[in-house]
Amino acid sequence: MIVTTTNSVEGQAIQSYLGIVSAEAILGANIFKDMFAGVRNVVGGRSAAYEKELRKAQEIALAELEQNANDLGANALVGVDLDYETIDGGMLMVTASGTAVAIG
């Protein structure tokens, strides 16, 4: 499946718009990662532990988004947007949304 943040797929005509789809991934950050992120994992203001968790959540959200589009009979997703949130208690949430389309 083609997944793009643009509103079209270059060289491909959109045959039909099948609907807006969305997916979420919520992951809990390990308490030990939280405690030691400031000591061990921060290099130049970045935390490797948190970056790894965010990448994992993004992959899960995008895979679920593709499955939801596939269920509608889509072979592409256009206008994909990713949003990141923190939830009380150290939870990380990634929301993915886009338009499921049939191209050909």
C-alpha positions as CSV (number, residue, x, y, z in Angstrom):
1,M,0.0,0.0,0.0
2,I,1.2,3.5,-0.9
3,V,1.2,5.8,2.1
4,T,1.9,9.5,1.6
5,T,1.4,12.8,3.4
6,T,0.6,14.5,0.1
7,N,-3.0,14.8,-1.3
8,S,-2.2,12.7,-4.4
9,V,0.1,10.0,-5.6
10,E,2.4,11.3,-8.4
11,G,1.6,9.5,-11.7
12,Q,-1.5,7.8,-10.3
13,A,-5.1,8.9,-10.7
14,I,-7.4,8.6,-7.7
15,Q,-10.3,6.4,-8.9
16,S,-12.3,6.8,-5.7
17,Y,-12.2,8.2,-2.2
18,L,-13.2,5.4,0.3
19,G,-13.2,7.4,3.5
20,I,-11.2,8.9,6.3
21,V,-9.4,6.3,8.5
22,S,-7.5,6.7,11.8
23,A,-5.6,4.6,14.2
24,E,-4.0,5.1,17.6
25,A,-1.1,3.5,19.5
26,I,-0.7,4.1,23.2
27,L,2.5,2.8,24.9
28,G,3.5,3.0,28.5
29,A,7.0,4.2,29.2
30,N,8.9,1.9,31.6
31,I,9.4,3.5,35.0
32,F,13.1,2.7,35.0
33,K,13.5,4.3,31.6
34,D,11.8,7.4,33.0
35,M,14.1,7.5,36.1
36,F,17.3,7.0,34.2
37,A,16.5,8.8,30.9
38,G,18.0,12.0,32.3
39,V,21.1,10.3,33.5
40,R,22.1,7.6,30.9
41,N,20.2,8.3,27.7
42,V,20.3,12.0,27.2
43,V,22.9,13.1,24.7
44,G,22.7,16.6,23.3
45,G,19.2,17.0,24.8
46,R,17.8,13.7,23.3
47,S,16.6,10.6,25.0
48,A,17.3,7.4,23.1
49,A,14.7,5.5,25.3
50,Y,11.9,7.9,24.5
51,E,12.8,8.1,20.8
52,K,12.7,4.3,20.5
53,E,9.2,4.2,22.2
54,L,7.9,7.0,19.9
55,R,9.2,5.1,16.8
56,K,7.5,1.9,18.0
57,A,4.2,3.7,18.6
58,Q,4.4,5.3,15.1
59,E,5.0,2.0,13.5
60,I,2.0,0.4,15.3
61,A,-0.3,3.3,14.4
62,L,0.7,3.3,10.7
63,A,0.3,-0.5,10.5
64,E,-3.2,-0.2,12.0
65,L,-4.0,2.7,9.7
66,E,-3.0,0.6,6.6
67,Q,-5.1,-2.3,7.9
68,N,-8.2,0.0,8.3
69,A,-7.7,1.4,4.8
70,N,-7.2,-2.2,3.4
71,D,-10.5,-3.2,5.1
72,L,-12.2,-0.5,3.0
73,G,-10.6,-1.9,-0.2
74,A,-8.0,0.9,-0.6
75,N,-4.7,0.5,-2.2
76,A,-3.3,3.8,-1.0
77,L,-3.5,6.4,1.8
78,V,-3.2,10.1,1.0
79,G,-3.0,13.1,3.3
80,V,-1.5,11.0,6.2
81,D,-0.9,13.0,9.4
82,L,0.8,11.8,12.6
83,D,0.1,13.5,15.9
84,Y,2.0,12.8,19.2
85,E,0.6,13.3,22.7
86,T,1.5,12.5,26.2
87,I,-1.1,11.1,28.6
88,D,-0.9,11.3,32.4
89,G,1.1,8.5,33.9
90,G,3.9,8.6,31.4
91,M,1.9,7.1,28.5
92,L,2.8,8.0,24.9
93,M,0.1,8.2,22.2
94,V,0.5,8.5,18.4
95,T,-2.5,9.1,16.3
96,A,-2.4,8.5,12.5
97,S,-5.1,9.6,10.1
98,G,-5.5,9.9,6.4
99,T,-7.9,9.3,3.4
100,A,-8.2,5.8,2.1
101,V,-8.3,5.8,-1.7
102,A,-8.3,3.5,-4.7
103,I,-5.7,4.5,-7.3
104,G,-5.1,3.0,-10.7
